[in-house]
């Protein structure tokens, strides 16, 4: 059973799914409606876990990896959509994001839209872990929006906001200080949609080299698409502030904040052009 907290107009619940703690926070309506929305949200996340988790031996992606080596294998509509999105993001980022352990292996992954099938032309492993939590967050958020509620789905690393918080027009999302645990680098104001962050504490590897990425200390991406935000946060971290923010500029309504080590060793911050007013740095002490 998920842990729960109830207030007059808020329900907050936690549940362990997809290998981590998930949070669903709902505002508005009555207690019963909020509970229904939260239950449906967790069910949506659980379904994504069943289809896409690379850690579950019974997941569809694990079974597809085995079967696709012998020939084309049909995928469910959700999994096919996520794999296709990942393949597009891999191409757009020049391999800074990848569905396979190494960017060059993406040429061995073949998708056929009419048959909704996957074929692997070499023994590689396809993983959608890099965007599945963002996809799950957006899917779960639909349970709130369909009921006219507002709230947040937090899948650990990616949040998806619906509506607006009580008494405000925007959400304020903190960005953790990448080098000091328990402190914040600053905060951003967003009207809704997805916010995904990758930090140096769990720095991804550059799929093009296999080495841990070092051009960034943290990368935060804001996008109306949960899976896109999730994957782009990793690509931007790998690319660094200049190339990373340039990549974000090619996606509609998508922007970001990148922390990196400046010439003097201190943390410097780059924000997408046109969005600097939405970022509020923590005052220097």
C-alpha positions in Angstrom: 0.0 0.0 0.0 1.3 3.5 -0.8 2.2 5.8 2.0 -0.4 8.6 2.2 -0.9 12.1 3.5 -4.3 13.9 3.4 -5.2 17.5 3.8 -8.4 19.5 3.2 -7.6 19.9 -0.5 -4.5 17.8 -1.1 -3.6 14.1 -1.3 0.1 13.0 -1.4 1.1 9.4 -1.8 4.3 7.5 -2.3 4.8 4.1 -3.9 7.9 2.0 -4.9 7.8 1.4 -8.6 10.3 1.2 -11.5 13.1 0.6 -8.9 12.5 3.9 -7.0 10.1 5.9 -4.9 7.3 7.6 -6.9 5.3 10.5 -5.6 1.8 11.5 -6.7 0.4 14.8 -5.2 -3.1 15.9 -6.1 -4.9 19.2 -5.4 -8.6 20.0 -5.8 -11.8 17.9 -5.8 -12.8 15.8 -2.8 -10.8 13.2 -1.0 -12.4 10.3 -2.9 -11.7 11.8 -6.3 -8.2 12.6 -5.5 -7.6 9.1 -4.2 -9.1 7.7 -7.5 -6.8 9.9 -9.5 -3.7 8.8 -7.5 -4.6 5.1 -7.7 -5.0 5.4 -11.5 -1.7 7.3 -11.7 0.2 4.6 -9.9 -1.5 1.9 -12.1 -0.3 3.7 -15.2 3.3 3.8 -13.8 3.1 0.1 -12.9 2.0 -0.7 -16.5 4.9 1.2 -17.9 7.2 -0.7 -15.5 5.7 -4.0 -16.7 6.3 -3.1 -20.4 9.6 -1.2 -20.3 11.7 -2.1 -17.2 15.1 -3.6 -18.2 15.4 -5.0 -14.7 12.3 -7.2 -14.8 12.8 -10.6 -16.5 9.1 -10.6 -17.5 9.0 -7.1 -19.1 8.1 -6.7 -22.7 11.4 -5.0 -23.5 13.4 -7.9 -22.1 11.4 -10.4 -24.1 11.6 -8.3 -27.2 15.4 -8.1 -26.9 15.6 -11.8 -26.9 13.1 -12.4 -29.8 14.2 -9.5 -32.0 17.7 -11.1 -32.5 16.0 -13.9 -34.4 13.8 -11.7 -36.5 11.1 -8.9 -36.4 9.0 -8.9 -33.2 5.8 -6.9 -32.8 5.7 -4.4 -29.9 2.8 -3.0 -28.0 1.7 0.5 -29.0 3.2 2.2 -25.9 6.6 0.4 -26.1 6.9 1.0 -29.9 6.1 4.7 -29.4 8.8 5.0 -26.7 11.4 3.1 -28.8 10.6 5.2 -31.8 10.9 8.4 -29.7 14.2 7.3 -28.4 15.6 6.5 -31.8 14.6 10.0 -33.0 16.3 11.6 -30.0 19.4 9.5 -30.6 19.6 10.8 -34.1 18.8 14.4 -33.2 21.5 14.5 -30.5 24.2 12.9 -32.7 24.4 10.0 -30.3 24.6 11.9 -27.0 21.5 9.9 -26.1 21.2 6.2 -27.1 18.9 3.3 -26.7 21.9 0.9 -26.9 25.2 0.8 -24.9 27.0 2.5 -27.7 25.8 5.0 -30.3 27.2 3.1 -33.2 24.9 0.2 -32.2 21.8 2.2 -33.0 22.3 1.5 -36.7 21.6 -2.2 -35.7 18.1 -1.3 -34.4 15.4 -1.4 -37.1 11.8 -0.3 -36.6 9.0 -0.9 -39.0 6.0 1.4 -38.5 3.3 -0.5 -40.5 3.9 -3.7 -38.6 4.9 -1.9 -35.3 7.9 -4.2 -35.1 11.5 -4.2 -33.9 14.4 -6.1 -35.5 17.9 -6.2 -34.2 20.6 -7.0 -36.9 23.3 -7.7 -34.3 23.3 -9.0 -30.7 22.8 -5.7 -28.9 20.5 -4.8 -26.0 17.9 -2.1 -26.4 17.0 -0.1 -23.2 14.3 2.5 -22.8 15.3 3.3 -19.2 16.5 6.7 -20.4 13.0 8.0 -21.2 10.5 5.5 -19.7 10.2 7.4 -16.4 9.4 10.6 -18.2 6.8 8.7 -20.3 5.3 7.2 -17.2 5.1 10.6 -15.5 3.1 12.1 -18.4 0.9 9.1 -18.7 0.1 9.1 -15.0 -0.6 12.9 -15.1 -3.5 12.2 -17.4 -5.4 10.7 -14.5 -5.3 14.2 -12.9 -6.1 16.3 -15.9 -9.1 14.1 -16.9 -10.7 14.9 -13.6 -9.9 18.6 -13.7 -7.4 18.3 -10.8 -4.0 19.8 -10.5 -0.8 18.2 -9.1 2.5 16.6 -9.6 3.8 13.2 -10.7 7.4 12.7 -9.6 9.1 9.6 -11.0 12.5 10.4 -9.4 14.4 12.6 -11.8 11.4 13.6 -13.9 8.3 15.5 -12.7 5.2 16.3 -14.6 3.0 19.1 -13.4 -0.7 19.5 -14.2 -2.8 22.7 -13.8 -1.4 25.1 -11.1 -0.6 24.8 -7.4 -3.2 26.3 -5.0 -3.1 30.1 -5.0 -0.4 30.4 -7.7 -0.2 30.5 -11.5 3.1 28.6 -11.8 5.0 25.8 -10.2 8.4 26.5 -8.6 10.8 23.6 -9.0 14.1 23.4 -7.1 17.3 22.3 -8.8 19.7 20.5 -6.4 23.3 21.8 -6.0 25.2 19.1 -7.9 28.3 19.1 -5.6 26.7 19.7 -2.2 24.1 17.2 -1.0 21.0 18.8 0.6 21.5 22.2 -1.0 19.8 23.9 -3.9 21.4 25.6 -6.9 18.3 27.6 -7.6 14.7 27.2 -8.8 12.7 27.5 -12.0 9.2 28.7 -12.6 7.1 26.5 -15.0 3.5 26.7 -16.0 3.2 22.9 -16.4 4.6 19.9 -18.3 7.7 18.0 -17.6 10.9 18.9 -15.7 13.8 16.4 -15.8 17.2 16.7 -14.1 20.4 14.8 -14.3 23.3 15.6 -12.0 26.9 14.7 -11.5 26.0 12.4 -8.7 24.6 10.0 -11.3 26.4 11.2 -14.4 25.5 9.3 -17.6 28.1 7.9 -19.9 28.6 9.4 -23.3 27.3 6.7 -25.6 29.8 7.9 -28.3 32.8 7.2 -26.2 31.7 5.0 -23.3 33.2 7.4 -20.9 31.5 9.2 -18.0 30.3 12.6 -19.3 32.1 15.6 -17.7 31.1 18.7 -19.6 28.2 19.4 -17.2 27.5 19.2 -13.5 23.7 19.1 -13.9 21.2 19.5 -16.7 17.6 20.4 -16.2 15.2 20.3 -19.2 11.6 21.7 -19.3 9.3 20.3 -22.0 5.7 19.6 -22.6 6.6 16.0 -23.4 7.7 13.8 -20.5 9.8 11.3 -22.5 11.5 14.0 -24.4 12.4 15.9 -21.2 13.8 12.7 -19.7 16.0 11.8 -22.6 17.1 15.3 -23.4 18.3 15.9 -19.9 20.8 13.1 -20.4 21.8 14.3 -23.9 22.3 17.9 -22.7 24.4 16.7 -19.8 26.6 14.8 -22.2 26.8 17.7 -24.7 27.5 20.4 -22.2 26.0 23.9 -22.0 26.7 25.3 -25.5 25.7 22.3 -27.6 23.1 21.1 -25.2 21.1 24.3 -25.1 21.4 24.5 -28.9 19.8 21.1 -29.1 17.0 22.2 -26.9 16.3 25.2 -29.2 15.3 22.7 -31.9 12.4 21.4 -29.8 9.2 23.5 -29.5 8.5 24.9 -26.0 11.6 23.2 -24.6 14.3 24.9 -22.6 16.9 24.2 -19.9 19.4 25.1 -17.3 22.9 23.7 -17.3 25.4 23.9 -14.4 29.0 23.4 -15.4 32.5 24.1 -13.9 33.7 27.5 -14.9 37.3 28.5 -15.7 38.0 29.3 -12.1 36.6 26.0 -10.9 33.4 27.5 -9.5 29.9 26.5 -10.7 28.7 28.5 -13.7 25.1 28.4 -15.0 23.8 28.6 -18.5 20.0 29.1 -19.2 18.3 28.8 -22.6 17.9 32.2 -24.3 14.6 33.8 -23.5 14.1 31.9 -20.2 16.6 33.6 -17.9 13.8 35.3 -15.9 12.3 31.9 -15.1 15.5 30.8 -13.3 16.2 32.1 -9.7 19.7 31.2 -8.5 20.3 30.7 -4.8 21.9 33.8 -3.4 25.6 33.4 -2.8 26.6 33.1 0.8 
